[in-house]
Amino acid sequence: MASDNEPRRAAAVCRNCGTAHAVRVGPDGEIRPIGTGHGTECTCGDGDLRAISDDAAVLEDANASDL
């Protein structure tokens, strides 16, 4: 289990273009897309990302599915 000082993984959506990203959310709340090479910005150049779920919620949803 990660400590409170480590970034956590989440899914996020750009409020500008609607693109979904895998992100890391730092302990200070900063959202950074993973693997885009754009720092804290979406590939469209906008930095307004909104986290939509974290890794724990995704794992809980997957375990609860009847698939």
C-alpha positions in Angstrom: 0.0 0.0 0.0 1.3 3.5 -0.9 2.0 6.0 1.8 0.3 9.4 1.9 3.4 11.0 0.6 3.5 9.0 -2.7 1.7 9.8 -5.9 -1.4 7.7 -6.6 -2.6 6.6 -10.0 -6.0 7.8 -11.3 -8.0 8.4 -14.5 -8.6 12.0 -15.5 -10.4 13.9 -18.2 -9.3 17.2 -19.8 -12.0 19.8 -19.3 -10.9 21.5 -22.6 -10.9 18.7 -25.1 -12.4 15.7 -23.2 -9.4 13.4 -23.7 -9.0 10.8 -21.0 -5.6 10.2 -19.4 -3.9 7.9 -17.0 -2.5 10.3 -14.4 -0.5 10.5 -11.1 -2.0 12.6 -8.4 0.7 14.0 -6.0 0.2 14.4 -2.3 -0.4 18.1 -2.9 -3.2 17.3 -5.4 -1.2 18.1 -8.6 -2.4 16.0 -11.5 0.3 14.9 -14.0 -0.6 12.8 -17.1 1.5 9.7 -17.4 3.6 9.2 -20.5 2.5 12.3 -22.5 5.8 14.3 -22.2 3.6 17.4 -21.5 4.2 17.8 -17.7 1.0 18.8 -16.1 -0.8 19.6 -19.4 -3.1 17.6 -21.7 -1.7 16.9 -25.2 -4.0 19.7 -26.4 -2.0 22.1 -24.3 -4.6 22.8 -21.6 -3.7 22.0 -18.0 -7.3 21.7 -16.6 -7.5 18.0 -15.8 -10.2 16.6 -13.6 -9.6 13.3 -11.8 -12.5 10.9 -12.3 -11.4 7.8 -10.4 -8.4 6.5 -8.5 -6.8 3.1 -8.7 -8.6 1.8 -5.7 -12.0 2.6 -7.1 -11.1 1.0 -10.5 -9.9 -2.2 -8.8 -13.0 -2.3 -6.6 -15.3 -1.9 -9.7 -13.4 -4.6 -11.5 -13.7 -7.0 -8.6 -17.5 -6.3 -8.2 -18.3 -6.9 -11.9 -20.1 -10.1 -13.0 -17.9 -10.4 -16.2 
